[in-house]
Every structure is written in structure tokens, then in C-alpha cells.
């Protein structure tokens, strides 16, 4: 599915919809949500798929009842453009941290484009990845990054993720950065499953090549079917707030079922229905007038509600 076309709305405070934001560098995802709350005039705002402050790109934001739709959207796969710097490790596996170790003289110069490509190959497909120690994963009830910042040692368990694409787009030598170097910068494009840490890919590539590595740039270009072509900057949203109404998102994301008037009454109260024969997975249920009512799932001969979005 291609990204749905957003429509400018004069008063969005009571509209249920999705906004695709092109997040700027330097803001947390929560700060973006706070900005959207002010622009939209509603407190019922949430986001899917956190981006670090250093990262830019696609952040899917839901308004009002669409916040409940976020958890059901097909956004498990994501795409990124990133730059990996080989030649040094940092405390955070990215450019926001302090440099820990710098590769010895001659080591970086010995890294070839062929060696980089060979190392990258090992990280395509289903892999076991240890998340970055400054991730938001909870360890005994606290975020890993909170424990690290408090001076604690954090050891995270490996998890299985899928990297369906890991392409090297460019390799170039950087002679010096703030008097340190040389480095090799590697531009990559990654398609991966939710839960994949691009910082960890950078760290592990540097480890495998024996020179250390960290991330210096990260731009998310796609979350599920939502991509940059349908994204707006915060400045653009301040000038003209554009969102996709929840009905359009549901129709573009899920199989559609147009209910009769009697079925609508049952759906509005979350009653199971028989005789529909819905496709496997979630189906978007619509009223005769086009109102998006609910998501239903077929269980044998009975279609049962997963989430009802009207009262």
C-alpha cells in the first residue's frame, strides 16, 4: 500500500486521524508529540515507533481515537538510510556519545570496500542482535539508558530480528574529525523488522572489521506503508495541519467490509457476527454511510471485534 494522501483540515481538535511527521534532528519523539498536541488542540496524541533525538524521518502520530489504531497498523517493518563511521567506538554507539576507543594507526586505512561488503553480508536475513546498552529496553523495571546514565553496567540479552536489506551505498575516507582520525564512513540503506537497532548494526560492523564503529546519521524513510512522500515537517504542519482521517487509513491498511444497517448496530456495541466469512487477519468494518466502525477478526464461523472505534 502506498501512503495515503493527507488532507488539510481547519479544525482538527476533534478529528480522528493519522499524521506522518518528518521528525527533525534534536527533538525526542515525545517532544514531537507535545508539539502536535499544541498544533492540533487536543491532548489525545500518541506515536508509533520511537526515534532517537539524533534521528530524523518518519514518525507516525495518531490523534484522538486513531491513537488506538496505532497498535493495529502494519508497521512492523521499517526502512532507514544511515551513515556508519568506522574507526572508533562511542559510549552510546552513535555520535551523541563520547568516544571510547580509537582504532590504532594503519587499521582503518587497511579496511577495504570489499571487506566492508563481506562483513555486511553476515547481517542480512534473520540475525541475533544484542541491542545497544542505551536502548529503551527495560531491565528490572528501568530503561537501560537510565541505568547507564546512572553509572550502572547493563548487559542486554540478544534477540532475533530480521534485516531484509542491508545495502552499502557509498564508502569514503574521512581524514580527521576534531583532530581524530582517519575514519571510513559507510552510507547504508536498511530494511528491517521492528526491534532492530541500527546503532547495533554500526557497532557490530566495526567490531567485525576490528576497528570499532558507531552511527553518525540516521534517517527513517518508511514505517510500514507510511513513507517520506506523505510526511510533513512541523513547520509545514504549523502552516497547514494535514492529516489522514482514520477511515482512510483503515480502508487503505485492512480488507474492507461494508456492513448493513442491522450489522452496524451490532458492530457499534461490539457484538460477534456470523455468516460474514472475513479474510484471515483484521478487517475494517464500515457503516453504510462510510463511517469506520471497528476492526473484526474471523474466528471459525464467528467474526469477533478486536477494537471498536465508535460509541
C-alpha positions in Angstrom: 0.0 0.0 0.0 1.2 3.5 -0.8 1.0 6.2 1.8 -2.5 7.7 1.9 -2.9 11.3 0.8 -3.2 13.7 3.7 -5.9 16.4 3.7 -5.7 19.8 5.2 -8.3 20.3 8.0 -9.3 23.6 9.5 -10.2 22.3 13.0 -8.5 19.0 13.9 -9.1 19.1 17.6 -11.9 16.5 17.4 -10.8 14.7 14.2 -9.6 11.1 14.5 -6.6 10.7 12.1 -3.0 9.9 11.4 -0.2 12.4 10.8 3.1 11.3 9.3 5.7 13.7 10.7 9.2 14.2 9.2 10.9 14.4 12.6 13.7 17.0 12.8 17.1 16.2 14.4 17.4 17.2 18.0 13.9 16.5 19.2 12.7 13.4 21.1 9.6 11.6 19.8 7.8 12.8 22.9 8.7 16.4 22.1 7.2 16.0 18.7 4.0 14.6 20.2 3.9 17.6 22.5 4.2 19.9 19.5 1.4 18.1 17.7 -0.8 18.4 20.8 -0.4 22.2 20.6 -0.9 22.4 16.9 -3.9 20.1 16.8 -5.5 21.5 20.0 -6.0 18.0 21.6 -4.2 16.1 24.3 -5.1 12.7 22.7 -2.0 12.2 20.7 0.4 9.3 20.5 3.1 7.9 18.3 4.3 4.6 17.0 8.0 3.7 16.6 10.2 5.9 18.7 13.1 7.8 17.0 16.2 8.9 19.0 16.9 12.7 19.1 19.7 12.3 16.6 17.5 10.6 14.1 15.2 12.2 11.5 12.4 11.0 9.3 9.1 9.2 9.5 7.2 9.3 12.8 3.6 8.1 12.7 1.4 10.0 15.0 -2.2 9.3 15.9 -4.8 11.9 17.0 -7.8 11.2 19.2 -9.3 7.7 18.5 -6.6 7.0 16.0 -4.2 6.6 18.9 -5.9 3.2 19.5 -5.4 2.3 15.8 -1.6 2.7 16.0 -1.1 -0.6 17.7 -3.0 -2.4 14.9 -1.3 -0.8 11.9 1.1 -2.9 9.8 4.2 -1.1 10.9 6.5 -4.0 11.9 8.9 -3.4 9.0 10.9 -0.2 8.6 13.5 1.4 6.3 16.5 3.6 7.1 19.3 5.5 5.5 22.3 5.7 7.8 25.9 6.5 8.0 28.3 4.3 9.9 31.7 5.7 10.9 34.4 3.0 11.2 37.5 3.7 13.3 36.1 4.5 16.8 33.5 3.3 19.3 31.4 5.6 21.5 29.5 5.2 24.8 26.2 5.2 23.0 27.1 3.5 19.7 26.3 6.8 17.9 27.6 10.3 17.5 25.8 11.6 20.6 28.1 9.6 22.9 31.8 10.2 23.9 34.5 8.4 22.0 35.7 5.3 23.9 38.3 3.7 21.7 40.0 4.8 18.5 41.5 2.3 16.1 45.3 2.0 16.1 47.3 3.7 13.3 47.0 1.9 10.0 44.0 -0.2 10.9 41.4 2.0 9.3 43.5 2.5 6.2 43.5 -1.3 5.8 39.7 -1.6 5.6 38.6 -2.0 2.0 35.2 -1.7 0.4 35.3 -5.4 -0.3 35.9 -6.2 3.3 33.0 -4.0 4.4 30.7 -5.7 1.9 31.8 -9.1 3.1 31.1 -8.1 6.7 27.7 -6.6 5.9 26.6 -9.9 4.3 26.6 -11.6 7.6 23.9 -9.3 8.9 21.4 -9.9 6.2 18.4 -12.2 7.0 17.4 -13.4 10.4 20.1 -12.5 12.9 20.7 -12.5 16.6 21.4 -8.9 17.8 22.3 -7.5 21.2 20.6 -4.1 21.5 22.5 -1.0 22.3 23.1 -0.6 26.0 21.5 2.8 25.8 18.2 1.5 24.3 14.8 2.0 25.9 14.5 -1.7 26.8 13.5 -2.2 30.4 15.9 -4.0 32.8 14.2 -4.9 36.1 11.7 -2.2 35.6 14.0 0.6 34.5 15.1 1.7 31.0 18.5 0.5 30.0 19.7 4.0 29.1 18.6 5.3 32.6 20.8 2.7 34.3 23.7 3.5 32.0 23.4 7.2 32.7 23.3 6.4 36.4 26.7 4.7 36.0 25.4 1.1 36.2 26.7 -1.7 34.0 24.0 -3.1 31.7 24.1 -6.4 29.9 21.2 -6.9 27.5 20.2 -10.3 26.0 20.4 -10.9 22.3 17.1 -11.0 20.4 16.2 -12.3 16.9 15.5 -9.7 14.3 15.2 -9.7 10.5 17.3 -7.5 8.2 15.8 -8.0 4.8 18.0 -5.4 3.1 21.4 -4.1 4.1 23.0 -2.3 1.2 26.2 -0.3 1.1 25.6 2.8 -1.0 28.9 4.6 -0.5 32.3 4.2 1.2 34.6 7.2 1.7 37.6 8.2 3.8 37.3 11.0 6.4 40.8 12.2 7.2 40.0 13.9 10.5 37.2 14.9 12.8 38.0 17.3 15.6 41.6 16.2 15.3 40.8 12.5 15.5 41.0 10.1 12.6 41.2 8.9 9.9 37.8 7.2 9.6 35.9 5.4 7.0 32.3 6.5 6.5 29.8 4.0 5.1 26.4 5.0 3.8 23.9 2.2 4.0 20.2 1.5 3.4 18.5 -0.9 5.8 15.1 -2.6 5.7 14.4 -4.4 8.9 11.9 -5.7 11.4 10.7 -3.8 14.4 13.1 -4.0 17.3 16.2 -3.8 15.1 18.8 -1.3 16.3 20.7 0.4 13.6 23.2 1.6 16.2 23.9 -2.0 17.0 24.5 -2.8 13.3 27.1 0.0 13.2 28.7 -1.2 16.4 28.8 -4.8 15.2 30.2 -3.9 11.8 33.0 -2.0 13.4 33.7 -4.9 15.8 33.8 -7.5 12.9 36.3 -5.3 11.0 38.5 -4.8 14.0 38.3 -1.0 14.1 35.2 -0.2 16.0 32.2 1.7 14.7 29.3 3.9 15.5 26.4 5.7 13.9 26.7 9.3 12.8 23.5 9.8 10.9 20.1 8.1 10.8 17.0 8.9 8.7 13.9 6.7 8.8 12.4 6.7 5.4 9.5 4.3 5.9 7.3 2.7 8.7 5.1 0.0 7.2 3.2 1.7 4.4 3.9 5.2 5.6 6.9 6.9 4.0 8.5 10.3 3.5 6.4 11.1 0.4 3.4 11.6 2.8 5.3 13.2 5.6 5.2 16.8 6.7 7.6 18.8 8.8 6.5 20.5 12.0 6.8 23.9 10.3 4.6 22.7 7.4 2.0 21.4 9.9 2.1 24.8 11.7 1.2 26.5 8.4 -1.4 23.9 7.3 -2.2 20.9 9.5 -2.6 17.9 7.2 -3.8 14.5 8.4 -5.3 11.4 7.1 -8.7 10.6 8.6 -9.0 7.3 10.4 -11.5 5.9 7.9 -9.0 6.5 5.0 -6.2 4.9 7.0 -8.3 1.8 7.9 -9.5 1.4 4.3 -6.0 1.6 2.9 -4.5 -0.7 5.5 -7.0 -3.5 6.1 -9.5 -5.5 4.0 -12.8 -3.6 4.0 -16.3 -4.9 4.9 -19.3 -2.7 4.3 -22.0 -3.5 6.8 -25.7 -3.4 6.6 -27.7 -1.1 8.9 -28.5 -4.1 11.1 -24.9 -5.2 11.2 -23.8 -1.6 12.0 -26.0 -1.7 15.2 -24.3 -4.9 16.3 -20.8 -3.7 15.5 -21.3 -0.4 17.4 -21.9 -2.5 20.5 -19.1 -4.9 19.8 -21.3 -8.0 19.2 -19.9 -11.0 17.3 -21.3 -11.7 13.9 -21.9 -14.8 11.9 -22.0 -15.6 8.2 -19.5 -12.9 7.1 -16.6 -15.2 6.0 -14.0 -12.5 6.5 -10.4 -12.9 5.3 -7.9 -14.1 7.9 -6.4 -11.2 9.9 -8.1 -8.0 10.8 -10.9 -6.5 8.7 -12.0 -2.9 8.8 -15.8 -2.7 9.3 -17.7 0.3 7.8 -21.2 1.6 8.2 -23.4 2.2 5.1 -22.6 5.9 5.3 -18.8 5.2 5.2 -18.1 5.6 8.9 -15.2 3.4 10.1 -16.7 1.4 13.0 -14.3 -1.3 14.1 -11.7 -4.0 13.4 -13.0 -7.5 13.4 -11.2 -10.9 13.2 -12.7 -14.1 11.9 -12.7 -17.0 14.4 -14.1 -20.0 12.7 -17.7 -19.2 11.7 -17.8 -16.2 14.1 -16.4 -12.7 13.4 -15.4 -11.1 16.7 -14.4 -7.5 17.5 -10.7 -6.7 18.2 -11.3 -2.9 18.6 -14.4 -0.7 18.3 -13.8 2.9 17.4 -17.3 4.3 17.7 -19.8 4.6 20.5 
